[in-house]
Every structure is written in C-alpha cells, then in structure tokens.
Amino acid sequence: MGTDDKMRNQGQVWKGRAKETAGKLTDNERLERQGRTDQAKGQAKGAMEKLKDAVGSMFGRRLGSGRGRSDYDDRYGGSL
C-alpha cells in the first residue's frame, strides 16, 4: 500500500473521530453519525488496501498498479 493511501485513509479515520467528538460535545447526533461513518469508511479502505497488498504479494506484484510482467511472461514469452 502506498504511503499516500495510508495517510489518506488514516486521515479520514481521524476526521471521523473529530466529527464524532464534536457531535458529542455539541449534542449533535447527526455530526456524531457522520463521524462514525467517516471512521468506518477510512477503516474499510485501509483493510481493502491491505488485502490487495497481501494478494499481490502472493503473486509477486502489487495489484491495481497497472499491468506488470509476471514469471509466466519471462518463461514463455507471453501472458495468460
């Protein structure tokens, strides 16, 4: 996972925490709900990036970063 993706996802989680806290302090249920939603979105995106990295490492490359060459390409002169 790229550092910028990590920071963006974590930023969304922190933004959600701030919104949720502000909502609690001001007794604004809508703002609290938005904060919890932002946190969940950031955590879900982070989990998906980790999953992509894990699957990509199983195949020796990062998924979603364009078409890369594989061992198959090198051995047999083409792709699947």
Kinemage of the C-alpha trace (Angstrom):
@kinemage 1
@onewidth
@group {chain A} dominant
@subgroup {mainchain}
@vectorlist {calphas} color= white
{ca met a 1} P 0.000 0.000 0.000
{ca gly a 2} L 1.325 3.391 -0.879
{ca thr a 3} L 2.143 5.839 1.868
{ca asp a 4} L -0.237 8.412 0.416
{ca asp a 5} L -3.095 5.870 0.541
{ca lys a 6} L -2.293 5.036 4.157
{ca met a 7} L -2.231 8.693 5.126
{ca arg a 8} L -5.446 9.461 3.255
{ca asn a 9} L -7.294 6.544 4.881
{ca gln a 10} L -5.950 7.332 8.345
{ca gly a 11} L -6.827 10.995 7.822
{ca gln a 12} L -10.404 10.006 7.119
{ca val a 13} L -10.477 7.983 10.356
{ca trp a 14} L -9.092 10.940 12.350
{ca lys a 15} L -11.541 13.317 10.693
{ca gly a 16} L -14.337 10.962 11.693
{ca arg a 17} L -13.119 10.848 15.288
{ca ala a 18} L -13.013 14.635 15.399
{ca lys a 19} L -16.539 14.895 13.972
{ca glu a 20} L -17.862 12.306 16.399
{ca thr a 21} L -16.267 14.088 19.359
{ca ala a 22} L -17.565 17.459 18.197
{ca gly a 23} L -21.017 15.963 17.824
{ca lys a 24} L -20.912 14.592 21.365
{ca leu a 25} L -19.724 17.912 22.777
{ca thr a 26} L -22.439 19.881 20.987
{ca asp a 27} L -25.102 17.178 21.430
{ca asn a 28} L -25.438 16.935 17.635
{ca glu a 29} L -26.439 13.364 16.763
{ca arg a 30} L -26.134 13.955 13.027
{ca leu a 31} L -22.495 15.050 13.360
{ca glu a 32} L -21.736 12.039 15.585
{ca arg a 33} L -23.261 9.732 12.980
{ca gln a 34} L -21.239 11.361 10.190
{ca gly a 35} L -18.107 10.901 12.273
{ca arg a 36} L -18.745 7.211 12.808
{ca thr a 37} L -19.435 6.826 9.074
{ca asp a 38} L -16.169 8.560 8.143
{ca gln a 39} L -14.264 6.319 10.549
{ca ala a 40} L -15.830 3.178 9.097
{ca lys a 41} L -15.061 4.285 5.527
{ca gly a 42} L -11.421 5.006 6.350
{ca gln a 43} L -11.010 1.674 8.119
{ca ala a 44} L -12.684 -0.228 5.266
{ca lys a 45} L -10.460 1.432 2.667
{ca gly a 46} L -7.389 0.603 4.742
{ca ala a 47} L -8.493 -3.027 5.027
{ca met a 48} L -9.017 -3.263 1.260
{ca glu a 49} L -5.552 -1.847 0.587
{ca lys a 50} L -4.030 -4.405 2.973
{ca leu a 51} L -5.969 -7.182 1.250
{ca lys a 52} L -4.768 -6.032 -2.180
{ca asp a 53} L -1.190 -5.967 -0.896
{ca ala a 54} L -1.496 -9.466 0.584
{ca val a 55} L -2.975 -10.948 -2.587
{ca gly a 56} L -0.427 -9.108 -4.715
{ca ser a 57} L 2.476 -10.392 -2.646
{ca met a 58} L 1.204 -13.936 -3.181
{ca phe a 59} L 1.709 -13.381 -6.895
{ca gly a 60} L 4.833 -11.277 -6.588
{ca arg a 61} L 3.357 -7.936 -7.598
{ca arg a 62} L 1.064 -5.198 -6.378
{ca leu a 63} L -2.494 -5.348 -7.666
{ca gly a 64} L -4.132 -2.270 -9.072
{ca ser a 65} L -0.860 -0.695 -10.146
{ca gly a 66} L -1.164 -1.425 -13.825
{ca arg a 67} L -0.202 -4.497 -15.790
{ca gly a 68} L 3.150 -5.823 -14.756
{ca arg a 69} L 5.217 -8.639 -16.148
{ca ser a 70} L 4.949 -11.993 -14.444
{ca asp a 71} L 7.211 -15.020 -14.214
{ca tyr a 72} L 4.996 -16.622 -16.853
{ca asp a 73} L 5.786 -13.780 -19.274
{ca asp a 74} L 9.503 -14.272 -18.727
{ca arg a 75} L 9.470 -18.047 -19.101
{ca tyr a 76} L 7.091 -18.432 -22.020
{ca gly a 77} L 7.288 -15.138 -23.859
{ca gly a 78} L 3.678 -14.098 -23.376
{ca ser a 79} L 0.981 -13.553 -20.858
{ca leu a 80} L -2.033 -15.580 -19.800
